Amino acid sequence: MTKNILSLASAIVIACSTNAQKVDFEEYDLSNGMHVILHKDTSAPVVVTSVMYHVGAKDEQPNRTGMAHFFEHLLFEGTKNIKKGEWFKIVSSNGGRNNANTTDDRTYYYEIFPSNKLELGLWMESERLLHPIIKQEGVDTQNEVVKEEKRLRVDNQPYSHFLEYVKENIFKKHPYKGTTIGKMEHLDAATLEEFLAFNKKFYVPNNATLVVAGDINFSTTKKMIADYFGPIPRGEKITKNFPKEAPITEAISAKGYDPNIQIPAIIAAYRTPSMKTRDSRVLDMISSYLSSGKSSVLYKKLVDQKKMALQAGAINLSQEDYGTYILYGLPQGETKLEDIIKEIDEEITKMQNDLISEKDYQKLQNKFENNFVNSNASVESIANSLARFNVLYSDTNLINTEIDIYRSITREEIRDVSKKYLNTNQRLTLEYLPKK
């Protein structure tokens, strides 16, 4: 009876999300290669103008790490028609807000304005692309800003270096072995000519996707886009050929040190396939099964029942070229790090040999349905997803269809994928220790 009720509830959730959450959009290319995506939503008088560039930390030179993130900061310095220090003032004085962020794979800029300010948002993003002012003064200013960000978010935050240690140990050739924020000595050494070259190579319309979402009229918006972005010249074709990693076949052991912690951590990390693969989506489900919420396997066992850990979990860090799957635990009391990893490994072995229960599987399906609904709950998140699916997956309609992939994942696949990737001879074991 309970099983039938659960099945009925899930069927209702699926039916509602299928009917109510479809995102309609139109996409096309300008003659200069810029990809444009339009989405109309009249539920509020708001519009998002955003541009995602297919450039991130992995596109940097090995001795210039952090340049992509630094460049994101630099492009708020001003343009030919926007004076230094005026960018944020213009946005806020017109009732808007804006921001930007950089990952290893892409850089994203956006403004959210009242819908009657659509033209202002388009003009500002076209200015960033066509007329940026890149001078030594701006480089020097942003150098200090980025250094302060690194100190606040990385150097002085507990456990903030663990990913740095993980990546440098499981990636030997691919540029994922670096961090997005990079090394400050590399940025200190960068010349103005290098920043200008970076802009000329990557900040071109044929390496960008423009998304306009919200309370818009398509024909009016298309004309504005043609006026502001159409005249921008196409850049040189960008070729990406990153080195491939050999499979990990023997266990790797390493230690990392952090002056900001008193409690150590144990981390097991595995190199996994691109986020574009079906297996990566299965790993999403596995990490949710292991560590999403207080009823999850690792929390219930290590934190709640055995009281061996203060925290335990799993993260599927999926990226464009490879993924990194991370299991971790922070010991409680006198618990040893090796005892925590032993308990985690027991749960992985169970998953590799036996199917998870039908109840747990249904819980996973419900959670991913809920995530799907939430991901399309605002015009801001829709704009981001449209850009991301186009730039990183080359399939904008995944905003509507990716949930079908998760729905079709079976318990057998969860078992088989965990057996394929989460083996002790294919991983890094990192002891993350307090630095004396």
Stockholm file with secondary structure:
# STOCKHOLM 1.0

chainA/1-436         MTKNILSLASAIVIACSTNAQKVDFEEYDLSNGMHVILHKDTSAPVVVTSVMYHVGAKDEQPNRTGMAHFFEHLLFEGTKNIKKGEWFKIVSSNGGRNNANTTDDRTYYYEIFPSNKLELGLWMESERLLHPIIKQEGVDTQNEVVKEEKRLRVDNQPYSHFLEYVKENIFKKHPYKGTTIGKMEHLDAATLEEFLAFNKKFYVPNNATLVVAGDINFSTTKKMIADYFGPIPRGEKITKNFPKEAPITEAISAKGYDPNIQIPAIIAAYRTPSMKTRDSRVLDMISSYLSSGKSSVLYKKLVDQKKMALQAGAINLSQEDYGTYILYGLPQGETKLEDIIKEIDEEITKMQNDLISEKDYQKLQNKFENNFVNSNASVESIANSLARFNVLYSDTNLINTEIDIYRSITREEIRDVSKKYLNTNQRLTLEYLPKK
#=GR chainA/1-436 SS CHHHHHHHHHHHHHHHHHHHCCCCCEEEECTTSCEEEEEECCSSSEEEEEEEESCCGGGSCTTSTTHHHHHHHHTTSCBSSSCTTCHHHHHHHTTCEEEEEECSSCEEEEEEEEGGGHHHHHHHHHHHHHSBCCCHHHHHHHHHHHHHHHIIIIITSTTTTHHHHHHHHHCSSSGGGSCSSCCHHHHHHCCHHHHHHHHHHHSSGGGEEEEEEESCCHHHHHHHHHHHHTTSCCCCCCCCCCCCCCCCCSCEEEEEEETTCSSCEEEEEEEEECTTSHHHHHHHHHHHHHHSSTTSHHIIIIIIISCCEEEEEEEEEECSSEEEEEEEEEECTTCCHHHHHHHHHHHHHHHHHSCCCHHHHHHHHHHHHHHHHHHTSSHHHHHHHHHHHHHHHSCTTHHHHHHHHHHHCCHHHHHHHHHHHCCGGGEEEEEEEECC
#=GC SS_cons         CHHHHHHHHHHHHHHHHHHHCCCCCEEEECTTSCEEEEEECCSSSEEEEEEEESCCGGGSCTTSTTHHHHHHHHTTSCBSSSCTTCHHHHHHHTTCEEEEEECSSCEEEEEEEEGGGHHHHHHHHHHHHHSBCCCHHHHHHHHHHHHHHHIIIIITSTTTTHHHHHHHHHCSSSGGGSCSSCCHHHHHHCCHHHHHHHHHHHSSGGGEEEEEEESCCHHHHHHHHHHHHTTSCCCCCCCCCCCCCCCCCSCEEEEEEETTCSSCEEEEEEEEECTTSHHHHHHHHHHHHHHSSTTSHHIIIIIIISCCEEEEEEEEEECSSEEEEEEEEEECTTCCHHHHHHHHHHHHHHHHHSCCCHHHHHHHHHHHHHHHHHHTSSHHHHHHHHHHHHHHHSCTTHHHHHHHHHHHCCHHHHHHHHHHHCCGGGEEEEEEEECC
//
